[in-house]
Amino acid sequence: MNNLQGAGFASEAHRSFGLDVCRTIACLLVVFGHMLGHSTPHPLLAGFAFLATFGVDLFFCLSGFLIGRILLKEAANWREQKIAGLTGFWYRRWMRTLPLYLFFFFVSLRFDWAGATTFAEQFHYLVFAQNFAWNMTDFYRLSWSLAVEEWFYYCFPLVMLLMIGFGANVRRAAMIVIALFMVVPFLARFELPIESLRYDDARYVVLYRLDAIGFGVLIAYLYTWHRPVFERLARFWYVPFAFAGALILMTRQGLPWTANSKLEQSLFFTCSAIFFAALIPAFFSLRASRSNVINHFVKYTSLISYSIYLGHIFAFILVISVLNRYGLYERVYLNPWLVYPVFIACVYALAHLTYTCVEKPFLALRDVNSVSKFKLLVGLSRFGSGK
């Protein structure tokens, strides 16, 4: 992958091993959480399926940090570039996320867990309108988190550009927008304007979850302009870790969903975002282990994590379908020690295939086009200056 740091391009050489660890943990928490809903695991083990929720929370915070760093760096040129800077950011993000999302959308029309459906019935998924401020159906259920991400990609830089247009510098504009993304979802959850929405489904609504990414951007803000605070968070990692552990234990006991207070329930989401975001500096400071096997596993899992996330349910469906076809369902599926390794192998095989055939070609196309645009801008700049 091409490396033009000044233009905001990333490369494999500049990947953070610690952030790869974070992405791997988040991804596998989701996979194992969903996998525990299958077969006949021990009740004690099955009780940890809820960890899938926290895997997504961790990824939201990580995404906010990663994309926040890019935005804060690129926004320094937005006063001159304006629309070009914004559309360039959208282009790179959408070339990264939309091709695989659309691929599995069309696969879902025929092979989704909820059953086959039609394009006409699910057209709104193409504009991420499936769960903006309302509960979504069971069709392509995994897409709820992608909708949160895409609305963040669209709204956050747009509002930030607006603030810059009103005369705010990048630092002030970023702080204003971060504050909005932390406060608005909290108030929306507290009010819960949709009567038909159960609160334990609120976690799947875009408007209610944007603060998780917003707190990740706050960590990027600290990294950019308050590095001592960022490094202090890394040193005292055990404090947010302890609080995050307490939240997980509370969830294990059924809280906050059994609480009657909307304030407590909304605060739970906020606290979850704060504590997981506060762990990002610790992950960032991690260095590769002495084991090459672990290092390769982490880097590879992180590399194909998007394919793993969107494809793992279909891998489960494929395995179950094959077991049924060959009369092995009761012998294999009902034994978790047999079916879980098969599930994991199929998840990685499918993820490798979709990464190679769908993600990678579009990433290569994105980077080639981005480099061409960058060279064109450099050439025009030199021409204009007479060099």
N, C-alpha and C positions, 0 to 999 in steps of 0.2 A: 504494500500500500504506500502511496506517495506521502512524503512528509514535507509539509510547508507550514511550519509552526506559526509563522507570521500571519498566514491566512486562515488559521484556525483548523488546520487539518491534523488528524491524529494518525499515529502509526503504531504498528505492533511493537516497535522498539521502545515506544514511550508508554506502554501499558503499565499500570501499577499492579504488582502482584497482590498487594493487600486488597485492592478493590476487586480484583479477580476472585479472591477468596470470598469477599462479601457477596458478589454476584452468584458465585457457586452455591453458597449457603442458602441464599434467598431462593434460588431456582430449585434446589433439591428439597427444601422444606415444602415447597408447593407440590412437587412430584410425589414425595413420600406421604404427604398429608392426604392427597387424593388416592394414592395407592392403598392406603389403610382402609379405605371404604370398600375394598374388594376382598374376596376370599374370606377366610375365617381366622383372622389374627386373634391373639389373646386379648381379652377385653382391656387389660391394662395398656397394651400397645395400641389398640384401636382408639383409646381415649386421647391419643396425641395427634389425631388427624387435624385438630383445630390449628395446629402449628402452620398449616398452609396459609392461613390468614396473615400471620406475622411474617411469613416469607415475602408476601406481596408488600406489606408495610415497609419492610427493610429495603426492598427493591425500589419503591417509590422514593425513599429518602436518598438512596444511592443515585437514582436517576436525576433527582433534583440537584445533587452535588455536581455530577458530571456535566449535565447540560447547563447548569448555572455557571460553571467556570467558563464554558464556551461563550455563553451569552454575555457575561460581564466583560470578557476580553474583546469580543467582536463589537459590542455596543459602543466602545470608545470611538469607533469610526462612523457611527450611525448619524451623527449630526451632519456629516458631509454626504454619506451614501444614502441615508434615509431608506427609501423603499428597496433599493438594491440590496442593502444589508439584511433587511427583514426577509425578503423573498429568498435570498441565498440561504439563510438559516432554515427556512421552511423546506426548501428544495432538498437540502442534505438530510434533514430529519425524515421527511416523507419518503425519500428514496431508501432510507434505512428501514423504516417500519411498515410502509404500506404494501410492498409486494408480497411479503409473507402473510400479512394479515388478510389480504385479498385472496391469496391462494387457499388458505384454510377456510375462508368464508365460503368459497365455492365448493370446497370439499364437504363442508358442513351441510350444505343444501341437500346432499345425498346421504352422508354417513354420520351426521351428528348423533350424539347420544340420545337426544330428545326425539329422534326420528327424522325422516325426510320431510322437506318443506319446499316452498317455491321461492324463486327470486323476487316475485312481486310482493310476497308477504314480508320479506326481510330486507327490502330495498333500503330502509332507513339505516341499516348497519353500515352502508357505504359512506354515510356522512356522520357516523358515530352519534346517532340520535337514539340509540337503543336504551340509554340509561342516564341521560343528562341530568334530569331532575325527577326521575320516576324510576320505579322498579322495572327490571327487564324480564323477558321471558327466559325459559331454559335453553332456548336455541343459542348455540355458539357462546355459551355462558362465560368461557374464559376471556372473551373479548371485553369484559367490563373494565379490566385494568388498562387495556390498550386505549379505550375511550378516555379514561382519565388522563393518560399520557398525552394523547393527541390534542385534547382540549387545552392542556397546559402548554404544549408547543405552540398552539394557535394564539391563546389569550395573553400569556405572560409577556412575550416579546412585543406584542402589539400594544399593550398598555404601557410597557416600558418606553417604547418609541414615542408614544403620546406624551409621556412625562418629559422626555428629552425635547420634544417639540415645543413644550410649554416653557422651556428654558432651564430645566433641571439638569445638573451634570449627571454622569452615569452613576456615580456613587449614591447620590440622593434619589435618583429615579429608581434604582434597584431597591433601596430601602423602603420606599413608598409602596412599590408593587409587592415586595415580599410581605409587608404588613397587611396589604389587602388580601393576599392569598392565605394568610394565617387567620385573619379575623372573619372574612365573609363565610367560609365553610363552617366555622364554629357557630356563627349566628344562624346559618341556614339549618344546621343539624338541631340546634336548640329550639328553633321555631317549628321544624318538621311540618311544613305547610301541606303535605300530601297525606290526607287522612287514611288512605288505603294502604300506605306503606308501613310495614312492620319495621320496628327499629333495628332488628337484627339483620334486615336487608339493606339498611342505610349504608353499610360498608361498600355496597356495589354501585352507589350513585355518584356520578362525576362531581356534582356540585358539593357533595359532602366530603369528598376525599382529596380535593386539590391541595389542602393544607399539608398533607404528608409530603408532597413534592416541594411545596413552598418552604418547609423547614429544611429540606435538603439544600435548596438554593441559599438559605440563610447560612448554612455551613460553608458554602462556596464563597459567600460574601465575607465571612470571617477569614477564610483562607486567602482571599485576595487583598483585604484591607486591614485585617486584624490578626496577622499571623501568630503573635504570641498567645492570643486567646485560643486559636485553633490548636496550637501545640500543647497548651495546657489541657484541653479536652482530651488530647491523645494520651497524655501522661496519667490523667485521672479517669481512665476508661472504665474502671470498676464501678464508679458511681452510677453512670447511666446504665451500665450492664446490670447492676443490682436492681434498679428501678424497672428496667425492662423485664427482668426475671419475675419481679413481683406482679407486673401486669399479666404475664403469661400464667402465673399461678392463679390469679384472680379469674382469668378467663376459664381456666381449668375447672374452677368451682362454679362457673355459670354466670359470673359477673362480666360486664355490667348489664347484660341483656335481661337479667331478672330484676334489675333495679327499676323503681317507679319514677325516678327523677330524670327528666330529660337533660338537665344540667350535668348530672353525673355521667350520663351516657355520652354526651357530647365531649365532656372533659376527657373521657377515656380515649377517644380518638386523638385528641390533641396531645395528651401525655404520651401515647404510643408513638406519635410522630416525633415528638421532642426527644424521647429517650433513644429511639433508633437512629435519628439523625445525629445525635451526640456521639454515637459509636463510630460514625464514618471517619473522623480523624484517626481513631485507633486502627481501623482497618487500613487507612492510607499509609500509616507508618510501618505496617508489616513488611517484612522482607522474605524472600524465597527461603524455603526450608532446605535442609541438607539432603533431603530425599528427592531425587530426580523424578521418581514415580509420582510422588505427591504433586510436585511442581507441574509436571506435564498434565496430570489429571485436572488440576485446578485451572490451568490455562486453557485446556481444550474444552472443559465444561463451560467455562466463562465465554469462550468464543462462540459456542453453539447454543448458549443458554436461551436465546430468543426462540430458536427452533424447538428446543426442549420444552419450553413453556407452552407454546402454541400447539405443539404436536403430541404431547404426552397422552392426552385423553384419547386421541385417535390411535395411538400405539396400543393402549389398553383395549380399545374396541377391536383392533385387528387381532390381537392375541386371543381374546375371548371368542371371536368369530372362527378362528382356526381351530381352537379347542373343541368348539361345538361341532364343526364340520367333520372332524376326525374322531369323534366320540371320546375325547379326552377331558371333557369339562369336569366331570366329578372326580376323576383321578388326579388331575393337575390343578384346576382352578381352586378347588376346596382345600388344597394344601398350600398355605402361604410360603412354606419353605421351598416349594417347587415353582409356584407361579410368580412370586415376586422377582426372582432373578431373571425369569423370562420377560417379565414386564420391563425391567430396567434395560436389558439387552435390546429389546425392541424399541424402547424410547430413544436410546442413543443411536441405534441404526437409522431410525426414521429421521432423527434430528440431523445426523450427518448427511443424509440424502437431501433433505430440504435446504440445509445450509449450503451445500455444494451446488445444487441445481437452481435454487431460487434466490437465497440471500446474496451469495457471493457474486453472481453475475451483475446484479443490480448495484451492489456496492462498488464493483469495478467500474461500471458505467457512471455512477455518481462521481467517483473520484477523478475519472478521466475528464468528465465535463467540468468539474470544479477546478481542476488544474488548468484546463484550457481557458476558462473564464478568468482565472487569476493572472495567467500570462497575458491575456488580452488587456486586462486592466493595467498591468505593469507597463505594457507596450504603449498604451494610450497616454499613460502618465509621463513616460519618457519623451514621447512625441510632443506632448503639450509643453514640456519644460525645455524642449530643444536639445535634449541629450541624445 
